[in-house]
Amino acid sequence: MAHVINDDCASCGACEPECPVQAISQGDPIYKIDAAKCTDCAACVDVCPTGAIKKK
């Protein structure tokens, strides 16, 4: 099950370079995770300063 980024996202971009499969991209107005690409590795979770990345 993929992770999702909720409205707590501050659009800081810390998560994007952490994703080994490039599933995270800048959305409008917050970052988004492509569920089809996400491997559920959770590498992005620990770097998010606002805790906006959760399990779907």
Residue pairs with C-beta under 8 A, 6 or more apart in sequence:
1 40
1 55
1 56
2 23
2 33
2 35
2 38
2 40
2 56
3 33
3 38
3 40
3 42
3 44
3 45
3 53
3 54
3 55
3 56
4 33
4 35
4 53
4 54
4 55
4 56
5 15
5 24
5 30
5 31
5 32
5 33
5 52
5 53
6 52
6 53
6 54
7 30
7 52
8 50
8 51
8 52
9 30
9 31
9 48
9 50
9 52
10 49
10 50
10 52
11 26
11 29
11 30
11 31
12 49
12 50
13 26
13 31
14 47
14 48
14 49
15 24
15 31
15 44
15 47
15 48
15 53
16 24
16 25
16 26
16 31
18 24
18 43
18 44
18 47
19 33
19 43
19 44
20 39
20 41
20 43
21 37
21 38
21 39
21 41
22 37
23 33
23 34
23 35
23 37
23 38
23 39
24 31
24 32
24 33
24 34
24 44
25 31
25 32
25 34
26 32
30 52
33 44
33 53
35 56
40 55
44 53
45 53
